[in-house]
Amino acid sequence: MTKPAGLRAYHPDDREALADICVRTADNGGDSRHLYPDLDLMPSIFAAPYAYLEPDLTFVVDDGTGRAVGYILGTADTPQFVAAFRKQWLPLVEDRFPQLDGAPRTPGEEMIALLHNPERMIVPEVAAHPAHLHIDLLPAWQRKGYGRALMRTFLAALSAKGVGAVHLSMVTANTPARAFYDRLGFEEIDVPDPGPITYLGRSTAPDL
C-alpha cells in the first residue's frame, strides 16, 4: 500500500537505495556512472560508512512505497568518525578497493586514494564545526522541500546530542548546491588552498 512520501529514519534495508542515490548524484549533483563504472566506489566513501558507523544520524526521504529517494547522513564528531572509518570501515572495503601503488591515473583511482585517506576530513579551520554531513536527493525529488526537511531533521538530531555546529564540503563549481546551502543559512569557512572544494558551516540552531 502506497503512503504519502515523507522523511523517516534509515533502515539497513535502505543500503542499496542509498548507494544508488549516491551514484546518481555524485558528479556535481548529476549521474556519475560515466566517471566511476564500479558502482560501489562512491557509496563506499560518501554514504555507506556513515550509515554503518552512525545510523542514528542517517535519515531518508521515502517515496511512499518504502524506497529511499534522498538522504542526509553524517557524523556528530569528525575526528572520532575518521578514527572509526580507518579502524572499522576500511577493513570492510579495502579488499575491493586496495590502496594504490602509485599516483592516481583515473577519476576512479583518485576516489580510491580519498578512501584510503580519511584523515583528509580533519581540517583545522573547521574545528569549531565538529559535525559534518552529506545530503543528496534524486533529481525528481529536488525543489520540493525535502532537502530543507532533511536538513532540519539532521540539525535537530545533532542539537539533541549537544553538538553546536556542523560543516560540509562541496565542489565549488556546483552552483545550484551552493544556492541551496546559502538559503539554509550556511556560510563560507575560510580554508587556505582548498582546491576545488568550498567549506560551509552553520550552527545547529532550529531556525530553518
MOFENVEN-V157042 format. One record per pair of residues at least 12 apart in sequence whose C-alpha atoms are under 6 Angstrom apart, sorted by the first residue. I is the first residue (numbers start at 0). J is the second residue. D is the distance in whole Angstrom. If there is no record, write none. Layout:
I;J;D
I;J;D
This chain:
1;63;5
1;64;5
2;63;4
3;63;5
4;61;5
4;62;4
4;63;4
5;60;5
5;61;5
6;59;6
6;60;4
6;61;6
7;58;6
7;59;6
8;58;5
9;57;5
9;58;5
9;59;6
16;67;6
18;42;5
21;42;6
27;173;5
35;107;5
44;114;6
49;73;6
56;72;6
57;71;6
57;72;4
58;70;6
58;71;5
68;137;6
69;135;6
69;136;4
70;134;6
70;135;6
71;133;6
71;134;4
72;132;6
72;133;6
73;131;6
73;132;4
74;130;5
74;131;6
75;130;4
76;129;5
76;130;5
77;129;6
77;130;6
81;117;6
124;190;6
128;164;5
128;165;5
128;166;6
129;165;6
130;165;4
131;165;5
131;166;5
131;167;5
132;167;6
154;203;5
158;203;6
163;202;6
163;203;5
164;201;6
164;202;4
164;203;5
165;200;6
165;201;6
166;199;6
166;200;4
167;198;6
167;199;5
168;197;6
168;198;5
169;196;5
169;197;5
170;195;6
170;196;5
171;195;6
171;196;5
171;197;5
185;199;6
185;200;5
185;201;5
186;199;5
186;200;5
187;199;4
